[in-house]
Amino acid sequence: MADIFANAAPWFDEMFEGVVEGWPGATSPNIVDWLATKIVEADMWYASNPTMTVEDTAKAQKVTQAFNALLDTASS
């Protein structure tokens, strides 16, 4: 976790400052300990497309966009 915060601190601060109560800042030396108090165990996971990878989903979106563009061009 410390490596993640070390490499993405500005991004985390942009997302959480003023939004998450008590946010100590991603560069805080106690960020990992602070975060550990916020972690909750998930009782269940839901995957809307359990057989598709992220790459599969991105490819499907590109194919859909290209097909829609083709249909738009054909109908013009």
Gaussian input, Z-matrix of N, CA and C with variables (Angstrom, degrees):
# hf/3-21g

backbone

0 1
 N
 C     1     B1
 C     2     B2     1     A1
 N     3     B3     2     A2     1     D1
 C     4     B4     3     A3     2     D2
 C     5     B5     4     A4     3     D3
 N     6     B6     5     A5     4     D4
 C     7     B7     6     A6     5     D5
 C     8     B8     7     A7     6     D6
 N     9     B9     8     A8     7     D7
 C    10    B10     9     A9     8     D8
 C    11    B11    10    A10     9     D9
 N    12    B12    11    A11    10    D10
 C    13    B13    12    A12    11    D11
 C    14    B14    13    A13    12    D12
 N    15    B15    14    A14    13    D13
 C    16    B16    15    A15    14    D14
 C    17    B17    16    A16    15    D15
 N    18    B18    17    A17    16    D16
 C    19    B19    18    A18    17    D17
 C    20    B20    19    A19    18    D18
 N    21    B21    20    A20    19    D19
 C    22    B22    21    A21    20    D20
 C    23    B23    22    A22    21    D21
 N    24    B24    23    A23    22    D22
 C    25    B25    24    A24    23    D23
 C    26    B26    25    A25    24    D24
 N    27    B27    26    A26    25    D25
 C    28    B28    27    A27    26    D26
 C    29    B29    28    A28    27    D27
 N    30    B30    29    A29    28    D28
 C    31    B31    30    A30    29    D29
 C    32    B32    31    A31    30    D30
 N    33    B33    32    A32    31    D31
 C    34    B34    33    A33    32    D32
 C    35    B35    34    A34    33    D33
 N    36    B36    35    A35    34    D34
 C    37    B37    36    A36    35    D35
 C    38    B38    37    A37    36    D36
 N    39    B39    38    A38    37    D37
 C    40    B40    39    A39    38    D38
 C    41    B41    40    A40    39    D39
 N    42    B42    41    A41    40    D40
 C    43    B43    42    A42    41    D41
 C    44    B44    43    A43    42    D42
 N    45    B45    44    A44    43    D43
 C    46    B46    45    A45    44    D44
 C    47    B47    46    A46    45    D45
 N    48    B48    47    A47    46    D46
 C    49    B49    48    A48    47    D47
 C    50    B50    49    A49    48    D48
 N    51    B51    50    A50    49    D49
 C    52    B52    51    A51    50    D50
 C    53    B53    52    A52    51    D51
 N    54    B54    53    A53    52    D52
 C    55    B55    54    A54    53    D53
 C    56    B56    55    A55    54    D54
 N    57    B57    56    A56    55    D55
 C    58    B58    57    A57    56    D56
 C    59    B59    58    A58    57    D57
 N    60    B60    59    A59    58    D58
 C    61    B61    60    A60    59    D59
 C    62    B62    61    A61    60    D60
 N    63    B63    62    A62    61    D61
 C    64    B64    63    A63    62    D62
 C    65    B65    64    A64    63    D63
 N    66    B66    65    A65    64    D64
 C    67    B67    66    A66    65    D65
 C    68    B68    67    A67    66    D66
 N    69    B69    68    A68    67    D67
 C    70    B70    69    A69    68    D68
 C    71    B71    70    A70    69    D69
 N    72    B72    71    A71    70    D70
 C    73    B73    72    A72    71    D71
 C    74    B74    73    A73    72    D72
 N    75    B75    74    A74    73    D73
 C    76    B76    75    A75    74    D74
 C    77    B77    76    A76    75    D75
 N    78    B78    77    A77    76    D76
 C    79    B79    78    A78    77    D77
 C    80    B80    79    A79    78    D78
 N    81    B81    80    A80    79    D79
 C    82    B82    81    A81    80    D80
 C    83    B83    82    A82    81    D81
 N    84    B84    83    A83    82    D82
 C    85    B85    84    A84    83    D83
 C    86    B86    85    A85    84    D84
 N    87    B87    86    A86    85    D85
 C    88    B88    87    A87    86    D86
 C    89    B89    88    A88    87    D87
 N    90    B90    89    A89    88    D88
 C    91    B91    90    A90    89    D89
 C    92    B92    91    A91    90    D90
 N    93    B93    92    A92    91    D91
 C    94    B94    93    A93    92    D92
 C    95    B95    94    A94    93    D93
 N    96    B96    95    A95    94    D94
 C    97    B97    96    A96    95    D95
 C    98    B98    97    A97    96    D96
 N    99    B99    98    A98    97    D97
 C   100   B100    99    A99    98    D98
 C   101   B101   100   A100    99    D99
 N   102   B102   101   A101   100   D100
 C   103   B103   102   A102   101   D101
 C   104   B104   103   A103   102   D102
 N   105   B105   104   A104   103   D103
 C   106   B106   105   A105   104   D104
 C   107   B107   106   A106   105   D105
 N   108   B108   107   A107   106   D106
 C   109   B109   108   A108   107   D107
 C   110   B110   109   A109   108   D108
 N   111   B111   110   A110   109   D109
 C   112   B112   111   A111   110   D110
 C   113   B113   112   A112   111   D111
 N   114   B114   113   A113   112   D112
 C   115   B115   114   A114   113   D113
 C   116   B116   115   A115   114   D114
 N   117   B117   116   A116   115   D115
 C   118   B118   117   A117   116   D116
 C   119   B119   118   A118   117   D117
 N   120   B120   119   A119   118   D118
 C   121   B121   120   A120   119   D119
 C   122   B122   121   A121   120   D120
 N   123   B123   122   A122   121   D121
 C   124   B124   123   A123   122   D122
 C   125   B125   124   A124   123   D123
 N   126   B126   125   A125   124   D124
 C   127   B127   126   A126   125   D125
 C   128   B128   127   A127   126   D126
 N   129   B129   128   A128   127   D127
 C   130   B130   129   A129   128   D128
 C   131   B131   130   A130   129   D129
 N   132   B132   131   A131   130   D130
 C   133   B133   132   A132   131   D131
 C   134   B134   133   A133   132   D132
 N   135   B135   134   A134   133   D133
 C   136   B136   135   A135   134   D134
 C   137   B137   136   A136   135   D135
 N   138   B138   137   A137   136   D136
 C   139   B139   138   A138   137   D137
 C   140   B140   139   A139   138   D138
 N   141   B141   140   A140   139   D139
 C   142   B142   141   A141   140   D140
 C   143   B143   142   A142   141   D141
 N   144   B144   143   A143   142   D142
 C   145   B145   144   A144   143   D143
 C   146   B146   145   A145   144   D144
 N   147   B147   146   A146   145   D145
 C   148   B148   147   A147   146   D146
 C   149   B149   148   A148   147   D147
 N   150   B150   149   A149   148   D148
 C   151   B151   150   A150   149   D149
 C   152   B152   151   A151   150   D150
 N   153   B153   152   A152   151   D151
 C   154   B154   153   A153   152   D152
 C   155   B155   154   A154   153   D153
 N   156   B156   155   A155   154   D154
 C   157   B157   156   A156   155   D155
 C   158   B158   157   A157   156   D156
 N   159   B159   158   A158   157   D157
 C   160   B160   159   A159   158   D158
 C   161   B161   160   A160   159   D159
 N   162   B162   161   A161   160   D160
 C   163   B163   162   A162   161   D161
 C   164   B164   163   A163   162   D162
 N   165   B165   164   A164   163   D163
 C   166   B166   165   A165   164   D164
 C   167   B167   166   A166   165   D165
 N   168   B168   167   A167   166   D166
 C   169   B169   168   A168   167   D167
 C   170   B170   169   A169   168   D168
 N   171   B171   170   A170   169   D169
 C   172   B172   171   A171   170   D170
 C   173   B173   172   A172   171   D171
 N   174   B174   173   A173   172   D172
 C   175   B175   174   A174   173   D173
 C   176   B176   175   A175   174   D174
 N   177   B177   176   A176   175   D175
 C   178   B178   177   A177   176   D176
 C   179   B179   178   A178   177   D177
 N   180   B180   179   A179   178   D178
 C   181   B181   180   A180   179   D179
 C   182   B182   181   A181   180   D180
 N   183   B183   182   A182   181   D181
 C   184   B184   183   A183   182   D182
 C   185   B185   184   A184   183   D183
 N   186   B186   185   A185   184   D184
 C   187   B187   186   A186   185   D185
 C   188   B188   187   A187   186   D186
 N   189   B189   188   A188   187   D187
 C   190   B190   189   A189   188   D188
 C   191   B191   190   A190   189   D189
 N   192   B192   191   A191   190   D190
 C   193   B193   192   A192   191   D191
 C   194   B194   193   A193   192   D192
 N   195   B195   194   A194   193   D193
 C   196   B196   195   A195   194   D194
 C   197   B197   196   A196   195   D195
 N   198   B198   197   A197   196   D196
 C   199   B199   198   A198   197   D197
 C   200   B200   199   A199   198   D198
 N   201   B201   200   A200   199   D199
 C   202   B202   201   A201   200   D200
 C   203   B203   202   A202   201   D201
 N   204   B204   203   A203   202   D202
 C   205   B205   204   A204   203   D203
 C   206   B206   205   A205   204   D204
 N   207   B207   206   A206   205   D205
 C   208   B208   207   A207   206   D206
 C   209   B209   208   A208   207   D207
 N   210   B210   209   A209   208   D208
 C   211   B211   210   A210   209   D209
 C   212   B212   211   A211   210   D210
 N   213   B213   212   A212   211   D211
 C   214   B214   213   A213   212   D212
 C   215   B215   214   A214   213   D213
 N   216   B216   215   A215   214   D214
 C   217   B217   216   A216   215   D215
 C   218   B218   217   A217   216   D216
 N   219   B219   218   A218   217   D217
 C   220   B220   219   A219   218   D218
 C   221   B221   220   A220   219   D219
 N   222   B222   221   A221   220   D220
 C   223   B223   222   A222   221   D221
 C   224   B224   223   A223   222   D222
 N   225   B225   224   A224   223   D223
 C   226   B226   225   A225   224   D224
 C   227   B227   226   A226   225   D225

   B1=1.4540
   B2=1.5259
   B3=1.3171
   B4=1.4630
   B5=1.5227
   B6=1.3433
   B7=1.4663
   B8=1.5191
   B9=1.3237
   B10=1.4604
   B11=1.5261
   B12=1.3289
   B13=1.4643
   B14=1.5231
   B15=1.3253
   B16=1.4611
   B17=1.5269
   B18=1.3206
   B19=1.4596
   B20=1.5247
   B21=1.3206
   B22=1.4672
   B23=1.5293
   B24=1.3142
   B25=1.4715
   B26=1.5228
   B27=1.3285
   B28=1.4690
   B29=1.5319
   B30=1.3173
   B31=1.4650
   B32=1.5262
   B33=1.3422
   B34=1.4653
   B35=1.5236
   B36=1.3274
   B37=1.4659
   B38=1.5226
   B39=1.3290
   B40=1.4629
   B41=1.5285
   B42=1.3226
   B43=1.4696
   B44=1.5223
   B45=1.3317
   B46=1.4590
   B47=1.5222
   B48=1.3415
   B49=1.4664
   B50=1.5135
   B51=1.3016
   B52=1.4484
   B53=1.5199
   B54=1.3273
   B55=1.4601
   B56=1.5316
   B57=1.3203
   B58=1.4646
   B59=1.5227
   B60=1.3186
   B61=1.4629
   B62=1.5225
   B63=1.3222
   B64=1.4537
   B65=1.5163
   B66=1.3497
   B67=1.4591
   B68=1.5194
   B69=1.3412
   B70=1.4623
   B71=1.5231
   B72=1.3132
   B73=1.4589
   B74=1.5184
   B75=1.3011
   B76=1.4617
   B77=1.5166
   B78=1.3294
   B79=1.4665
   B80=1.5241
   B81=1.3275
   B82=1.4619
   B83=1.5269
   B84=1.3260
   B85=1.4685
   B86=1.5386
   B87=1.3258
   B88=1.4683
   B89=1.5287
   B90=1.3280
   B91=1.4582
   B92=1.5247
   B93=1.3289
   B94=1.4665
   B95=1.5252
   B96=1.3133
   B97=1.4719
   B98=1.5232
   B99=1.3351
   B100=1.4633
   B101=1.5191
   B102=1.3284
   B103=1.4592
   B104=1.5284
   B105=1.3141
   B106=1.4692
   B107=1.5248
   B108=1.3122
   B109=1.4734
   B110=1.5227
   B111=1.3245
   B112=1.4681
   B113=1.5251
   B114=1.3145
   B115=1.4613
   B116=1.5236
   B117=1.3149
   B118=1.4646
   B119=1.5300
   B120=1.3001
   B121=1.4558
   B122=1.5239
   B123=1.3036
   B124=1.4629
   B125=1.5262
   B126=1.3170
   B127=1.4526
   B128=1.5246
   B129=1.3389
   B130=1.4515
   B131=1.5220
   B132=1.3034
   B133=1.4626
   B134=1.5078
   B135=1.3191
   B136=1.4519
   B137=1.5203
   B138=1.3021
   B139=1.4571
   B140=1.5206
   B141=1.3280
   B142=1.4588
   B143=1.5237
   B144=1.3157
   B145=1.4654
   B146=1.5312
   B147=1.3160
   B148=1.4663
   B149=1.5257
   B150=1.3300
   B151=1.4624
   B152=1.5214
   B153=1.3388
   B154=1.4657
   B155=1.5214
   B156=1.3422
   B157=1.4549
   B158=1.5268
   B159=1.3065
   B160=1.4645
   B161=1.5252
   B162=1.3326
   B163=1.4635
   B164=1.5284
   B165=1.3432
   B166=1.4690
   B167=1.5262
   B168=1.3123
   B169=1.4570
   B170=1.5283
   B171=1.3361
   B172=1.4670
   B173=1.5251
   B174=1.3231
   B175=1.4637
   B176=1.5294
   B177=1.3242
   B178=1.4655
   B179=1.5260
   B180=1.3280
   B181=1.4598
   B182=1.5253
   B183=1.3304
   B184=1.4638
   B185=1.5286
   B186=1.3308
   B187=1.4717
   B188=1.5251
   B189=1.3316
   B190=1.4646
   B191=1.5229
   B192=1.3379
   B193=1.4619
   B194=1.5285
   B195=1.3221
   B196=1.4632
   B197=1.5242
   B198=1.3345
   B199=1.4553
   B200=1.5183
   B201=1.3198
   B202=1.4716
   B203=1.5265
   B204=1.3323
   B205=1.4674
   B206=1.5291
   B207=1.3265
   B208=1.4613
   B209=1.5217
   B210=1.3292
   B211=1.4720
   B212=1.5217
   B213=1.3410
   B214=1.4539
   B215=1.5251
   B216=1.3324
   B217=1.4665
   B218=1.5269
   B219=1.3235
   B220=1.4641
   B221=1.5309
   B222=1.3049
   B223=1.4726
   B224=1.5254
   B225=1.3225
   B226=1.4828
   B227=1.5010
   A1=110.70
   A2=116.42
   A3=119.10
   A4=110.89
   A5=116.97
   A6=120.32
   A7=111.48
   A8=116.42
   A9=119.98
   A10=109.83
   A11=116.64
   A12=119.44
   A13=111.69
   A14=117.07
   A15=120.48
   A16=110.93
   A17=116.81
   A18=120.32
   A19=114.45
   A20=117.35
   A21=119.44
   A22=112.47
   A23=117.39
   A24=121.38
   A25=113.69
   A26=119.58
   A27=118.70
   A28=112.64
   A29=115.98
   A30=120.48
   A31=110.29
   A32=117.41
   A33=120.40
   A34=110.87
   A35=116.78
   A36=119.48
   A37=111.45
   A38=117.36
   A39=120.33
   A40=111.01
   A41=116.10
   A42=119.98
   A43=113.31
   A44=117.24
   A45=119.96
   A46=116.57
   A47=119.19
   A48=120.16
   A49=110.21
   A50=116.62
   A51=121.82
   A52=113.69
   A53=117.25
   A54=121.28
   A55=110.24
   A56=116.09
   A57=121.68
   A58=108.36
   A59=115.39
   A60=120.26
   A61=110.57
   A62=115.86
   A63=121.70
   A64=114.79
   A65=117.27
   A66=120.69
   A67=109.67
   A68=117.59
   A69=119.89
   A70=114.06
   A71=116.74
   A72=121.50
   A73=109.70
   A74=116.50
   A75=121.21
   A76=112.96
   A77=117.70
   A78=119.89
   A79=112.21
   A80=117.00
   A81=120.64
   A82=109.79
   A83=117.82
   A84=119.36
   A85=112.59
   A86=116.88
   A87=121.05
   A88=112.97
   A89=118.35
   A90=120.75
   A91=112.44
   A92=118.04
   A93=120.36
   A94=110.33
   A95=117.12
   A96=120.34
   A97=111.09
   A98=116.85
   A99=120.90
   A100=110.04
   A101=115.78
   A102=120.28
   A103=111.49
   A104=117.23
   A105=120.89
   A106=111.49
   A107=117.63
   A108=120.36
   A109=111.86
   A110=117.26
   A111=121.71
   A112=113.41
   A113=117.43
   A114=121.12
   A115=110.31
   A116=115.54
   A117=121.34
   A118=108.38
   A119=115.87
   A120=120.69
   A121=109.63
   A122=115.54
   A123=120.34
   A124=109.17
   A125=116.32
   A126=121.03
   A127=111.40
   A128=116.18
   A129=120.35
   A130=109.48
   A131=116.70
   A132=122.56
   A133=107.99
   A134=116.30
   A135=121.41
   A136=108.74
   A137=116.34
   A138=121.40
   A139=107.82
   A140=116.54
   A141=119.63
   A142=112.12
   A143=117.46
   A144=122.42
   A145=108.51
   A146=117.94
   A147=120.02
   A148=114.71
   A149=118.36
   A150=119.72
   A151=112.47
   A152=117.57
   A153=120.74
   A154=110.96
   A155=115.28
   A156=120.68
   A157=108.65
   A158=116.70
   A159=121.25
   A160=109.30
   A161=115.88
   A162=120.09
   A163=110.64
   A164=117.01
   A165=120.45
   A166=110.98
   A167=116.47
   A168=121.44
   A169=110.89
   A170=116.71
   A171=120.27
   A172=110.61
   A173=117.26
   A174=120.98
   A175=110.44
   A176=116.94
   A177=120.64
   A178=111.05
   A179=117.03
   A180=120.15
   A181=110.96
   A182=117.20
   A183=120.70
   A184=110.94
   A185=116.05
   A186=119.96
   A187=109.83
   A188=116.76
   A189=120.75
   A190=111.04
   A191=116.79
   A192=120.38
   A193=111.22
   A194=117.07
   A195=120.66
   A196=110.94
   A197=116.63
   A198=120.49
   A199=110.87
   A200=117.32
   A201=120.69
   A202=111.02
   A203=117.55
   A204=120.58
   A205=109.57
   A206=116.83
   A207=120.76
   A208=111.04
   A209=116.40
   A210=120.43
   A211=111.40
   A212=117.08
   A213=120.61
   A214=111.18
   A215=116.07
   A216=120.46
   A217=110.48
   A218=116.82
   A219=120.80
   A220=111.64
   A221=117.09
   A222=119.60
   A223=112.34
   A224=116.64
   A225=119.97
   A226=111.92
   D1=-39.77
   D2=-178.47
   D3=-59.99
   D4=-38.97
   D5=178.79
   D6=-64.21
   D7=-38.90
   D8=179.50
   D9=-62.38
   D10=-47.81
   D11=179.83
   D12=-66.61
   D13=-35.00
   D14=179.97
   D15=-64.41
   D16=-34.46
   D17=-176.46
   D18=-94.25
   D19=-15.95
   D20=-176.47
   D21=-130.15
   D22=24.72
   D23=-176.57
   D24=-53.97
   D25=-48.65
   D26=-178.28
   D27=-60.33
   D28=-38.51
   D29=179.82
   D30=-64.65
   D31=-46.22
   D32=178.89
   D33=-62.77
   D34=-43.80
   D35=179.76
   D36=-62.18
   D37=-39.51
   D38=179.30
   D39=-63.25
   D40=-37.61
   D41=-178.81
   D42=-76.28
   D43=-39.01
   D44=-167.74
   D45=-105.28
   D46=-20.72
   D47=179.70
   D48=-62.86
   D49=129.25
   D50=179.81
   D51=77.51
   D52=0.49
   D53=-179.12
   D54=-115.74
   D55=-46.90
   D56=-178.50
   D57=-95.22
   D58=119.98
   D59=-178.45
   D60=-63.03
   D61=128.57
   D62=177.89
   D63=82.34
   D64=9.26
   D65=-178.90
   D66=-56.14
   D67=118.02
   D68=-176.18
   D69=-82.80
   D70=-8.92
   D71=-175.66
   D72=97.92
   D73=139.78
   D74=-174.22
   D75=-67.58
   D76=-20.11
   D77=178.91
   D78=-92.98
   D79=2.17
   D80=178.10
   D81=-63.21
   D82=136.63
   D83=178.98
   D84=-64.83
   D85=-15.55
   D86=-178.85
   D87=-104.58
   D88=14.31
   D89=-174.63
   D90=-59.97
   D91=-41.42
   D92=-178.50
   D93=-66.06
   D94=-42.19
   D95=177.59
   D96=-65.01
   D97=-40.55
   D98=178.54
   D99=-62.30
   D100=-45.41
   D101=-179.12
   D102=-64.29
   D103=-36.54
   D104=-179.59
   D105=-58.95
   D106=-28.53
   D107=179.12
   D108=-77.54
   D109=-12.57
   D110=-177.10
   D111=-101.17
   D112=-9.83
   D113=-175.44
   D114=-74.06
   D115=133.52
   D116=176.21
   D117=-122.15
   D118=147.96
   D119=179.71
   D120=-81.59
   D121=134.36
   D122=178.88
   D123=-85.33
   D124=130.67
   D125=177.64
   D126=-84.02
   D127=-20.96
   D128=-175.88
   D129=-154.48
   D130=147.49
   D131=173.88
   D132=-117.30
   D133=146.07
   D134=177.56
   D135=-125.72
   D136=129.57
   D137=175.25
   D138=-123.74
   D139=118.39
   D140=-177.39
   D141=-69.40
   D142=-27.48
   D143=177.58
   D144=-134.11
   D145=75.49
   D146=-171.97
   D147=-65.70
   D148=-17.57
   D149=-178.84
   D150=-96.27
   D151=-1.31
   D152=-177.88
   D153=-107.13
   D154=139.90
   D155=174.14
   D156=-86.42
   D157=172.26
   D158=175.65
   D159=-60.34
   D160=-40.74
   D161=179.69
   D162=-64.07
   D163=-40.81
   D164=177.77
   D165=-60.38
   D166=-43.12
   D167=-179.25
   D168=-64.81
   D169=-44.57
   D170=178.76
   D171=-62.35
   D172=-41.60
   D173=179.16
   D174=-64.05
   D175=-43.35
   D176=179.25
   D177=-61.23
   D178=-38.59
   D179=177.91
   D180=-65.09
   D181=-41.53
   D182=179.09
   D183=-64.85
   D184=-42.15
   D185=179.40
   D186=-63.00
   D187=-43.34
   D188=179.14
   D189=-61.75
   D190=-44.46
   D191=179.03
   D192=-62.57
   D193=-42.86
   D194=179.74
   D195=-65.28
   D196=-40.93
   D197=179.21
   D198=-65.15
   D199=-42.65
   D200=177.36
   D201=-62.98
   D202=-39.32
   D203=178.13
   D204=-64.54
   D205=-40.17
   D206=177.78
   D207=-61.87
   D208=-44.82
   D209=178.50
   D210=-63.52
   D211=-41.02
   D212=177.96
   D213=-61.84
   D214=-42.96
   D215=179.86
   D216=-66.03
   D217=-41.64
   D218=-178.56
   D219=-67.11
   D220=-29.45
   D221=-177.63
   D222=-86.91
   D223=-5.84
   D224=179.55
   D225=-82.18

